[in-house]
Amino acid sequence: DAQADTHGRLTQATHTVNYPVDFAARGQFRFRAQPVIPADVKAGEYSGALTFVVTYQ
């Protein structure tokens, strides 16, 4: 969303997206998630999780 204060990738260091109160009050958020696979991955089984938490203040 254009209203978000972060438009790049979400990482462990950059993991918060803030919205203006008037926009957030309407409750319409859109996200697209895509895994980033490192180039040096070895054969094996990998697993992970994506957690989405909405906090209103």
N, C-alpha and C positions, 0 to 999 in steps of 0.2 A: 504494500500500500504506500502511496506517496506520502501519507501522513506519518509514517513510521520514522523514528530517528535513526534507525539502522537499516541499511539496504544491502549490505554485503553478507558474506557467509557468517553463520552462527558457529562459534567455536567455544572451547572451554574458557578462553580469555574474553571473548566477546559473545555473551550469551543472553543479553537482555534487549528487548525491543520495547521502546516506550511510545505511547500514542497520546495525543492531546485528549483531555477529559471529554470534551464535547464529541469527538469522534468515537472514543471508546464506549461512551454511553449508548451509542446506537447498536453496539454489539456485532458489527460485521467485520470480521477479520479473515484474511486470506493468506495462506501459507503454502509453499511448495517445498517439499523435502526431497533431496537427492543425495544418496550416499557418495562419498568421495573415497575411491579405492586407491591406496598408494601403489606406485609403480613397482615396488619391490616385494609385493605380496608372495608368500610361499604357498604351495599346495597345502590344503587342510580345511578344517571347518571353522568358520567364524560366526559369531552371533553378536547381536547388539540390541539396543532399544532406543526409541525416541520417545521422550516424555515432553508433554506440552502442559505447562502450568499457567493459568491466568490469575493474576493477582490484582484486585481492585483496591485502591487506597483513597 
